[in-house]
Amino acid sequence: MGTAKQDGASNVVEEPTMDMNLEVVVMPVADVDRALRFYQGLGWRLDADFEVGPEFRIVQLTPPGSGCSIQFGRGVTPAEEGSAQGMYLVVQDLDQTRARLMSQGVEVSEIFHRVYDTGTQEQVDGPDPNGLSYGSYATFSDPDGNGWLLQEVRVRQPGR
């Protein structure tokens, strides 16, 4: 049986947990081969490329060091190409990652951080002024416009 735990203004019953691992994110693309070249050009590992006739092809790649992969292809998703947005890629060194991506021809935004002084989130140029993990970002898109957010995490929060 779970135990009650005070969490802010509500009581939450804490149940025993089951592992749930995010394994794959499906990305809508217009040109499978172009997307494959792009992600392999970033150094992502090709895990699978299966074609089962003219209506179905699935490609799976995994970023270096990631436990989660991406999949795209023909007949994989009805979503509009470029509609996958805000996917996080956590990196140890944002400057180094940004420079490497740019050397590979990827357009990467300037580094920015976020502030919440006005009660809403504002994006401010430059890295987090305190150098905090989870505080500095840059963005890029694949050739179809699917949007990635690079987040610098030098030291992870406990339990992560």
N, C-alpha and C positions, 0 to 999 in steps of 0.2 A: 504494500500500500504506500502511496505517496505521502509526503509530508508537506504541511502548510508552511509557506515562507512569506514574510512581509515584503512586498515589492511596491514601494511608493504608497499610493492610496488604495491599492487593491491587494487582496490575498490571492496568491497563486499557489495552486497545488503542484508540487514538483513530483512528476512521475519519473520512474526509471527511464533512462534514455536508450534509444536504439541508434546505432550509427546510420547516418544517411550521408552519402558522399555525392556531391555534385560531380557527375561524370562527363557530361557532354552539353555543350551549348550549340544549338542549331543556328546556322547563319544563312540568310537568304542571299544568293548571288545570281547574277545574270550569266556569267561566263565561268564555268567550272574550271577550265584549264587556266584562265587568267588568274583566278583566285588561288588555285594550287601553286602557280609560279610565285605569286606574291608572298604567300605564307611560307613556302619553302625558302624563299629568298630571305626571310627573316630568321631562318635557322630552325623553324618548327619541324618536328619529326613527323614524317608521313607514316601513319598507322594503318591506313586502309584506303584502297581505291578500287571499288567494285562496281562494275557496270553489268546490269542485268537487262539488256535490251535497250532500245532507243529512248524509252521513257523513264528509266531509273538508273541513276549512278550516285553512289555515295562515297564521299572522300572524308577522311578523318585525319586531323593533324593535332599535335600537342606541342604547346610552347615549352621551351627548355625549363626543366624544374617543376613543371605544373602537374598536378594530379587531375586536372580537368582538360578535356579536349574540345575542339570545335568540329562540327560536321557541316558539310554543304554538298550540293549536287543537284541533279535533276530528279524531280519527283519526291524531294525530301521535305519541302515545306511550301505551303501556299503563300507564305509571307512575301511581301514586296522586297526586292533586293534593296539593300541599304537601310532597311528598317530596324536592324539590330543596333541599339545605341547604348552607350554608358557601360560597356563591359570593362571591368577592371583588370589590368595586368599589374601586379605588384612587383616592384623592382627594388633592389638594394641601393642602387646609385642612379638617380634620375638623370643627372648630367651625362654620365657615361652612356646610359641606355639611349637617351635622346640623340647624342652625337653619333652613336653606332647606327641607329635607324636612319638618320639623315645621310650618313655616308653611303647607305644602301638605296638612296633616292626616295625615301619616305618623307613626306611633308609632315613635320611635327610642330605643334604649337610651341610658343614660348612657355616657359615654366610659370606656374601661377599657384597661388594659395587662396584659401577661402576665409572670409571673416563673417561674423554673425552679429556685429555691433548694433545694427539697426533692427535686429529681430528677424531679419531675412538674410539669406545667404548671398554674399557678394564675392565675386571673383576679382582678385587683386594680382597685378603683375608681380613676378618674382617668387622665389621659394619662400616657404614659411619662415618668417623672421627669427623664430626661435629654434629653427632646425629640427622641429618635432617630426617624429615618425608619423605617418598617416596625414601629413600636412601639406605636402607639395605634389603638384600634378602637372601633366602635359597630356595633350590629346593627339590622336592621329586617326585616319580612316583608311580602310582598304579601298581598292579600286571601285567597289560598288557603293561606297559611302557608309558602310557599317562602321560605327564609331567606337573607338577604344580610348580608355582613360588609363594613363600610366600613373600609378601612385607610388611614391617613395615610402618604403617601410624599412628602416634600418634596424629597429628593435621592435619585435612584436609584443603585443599586449599578452599578459599571462593567459595561458590556456589556448592560445592560437597556434 
